[in-house]
Amino acid sequence: MFKSKAQKQIELQINDLKMYLENNYKDLAIEARKEAVQMVDDYYKMGKIKEKSYLGYKKTLGEYTELMKDYNHQRFYRS
């Protein structure tokens, strides 16, 4: 399946988030998640990703948000 440049950028950001979590880099994971959420929202609003992709990315990021909910000095909100 062909992936757009926007999809590739989002997936790179999500992979960074995953790597930071695996290595217990909490601050970097927090920042990567925040950037990924913003990127997904922005690309969807600009029409660079379709609704199906948007919903899939939001679901994935929601799962990461749930995993990160106990990270103490930051609060997370589902967007």
Secondary structure, 3 states (H helix, E strand, C coil): CCCCHHHHHHHHHHHHHHHHHHCCCHHHHHHHHHHHHHHHHHHHHCCCCCHHHHHHHHHHHHHHHHHCCCCCCCCCCCC
